[in-house]
Amino acid sequence: MVYTTDSKSVGRLDLVGSNPTLTTMKRSELKIVCAAIVDNTGKVWTLPKPARHYQIIKHMRDSGYTGSVNGPDQQGFLLNNGIFCRRKAALGIAISADQIITDKVPTTLTTEDLW
């Protein structure tokens, strides 16, 4: 199952969007739900965890998407409030939520750090 949404409902925690959920959830309540990629049209693609970003990319390609998937702002994670968050910003959330499973704290969050 792939979750997609239009760009109006895609937000970023480091550039807080207009999603009202952001104002109702405390940062301490936020958690990483799954890996996500934003395509060139603003759609967010996800697969259920423990999917990796490369698996989402494969699904995107299999679905006919031919645009960029590796831009610095394209790969990240979906949060439990439905907001897309880039890898670096997601790192702080994962640390706060005690979701890091690796022994060493990473500088940029990957799925291998989470599951």
Buried (B, 14 or more C-beta within 10 A) or exposed (E): EBBEBEEEBBBBBEEEBEBEBBEEBEEEEBBBBBBBBBBEEBBBBBBEBEBBBEEBBBBBEEEEBEEEBEEEEBBBBBBBBBBBBBBBBBBBBBBEBEBBEEEEEBEEBBBEBBE
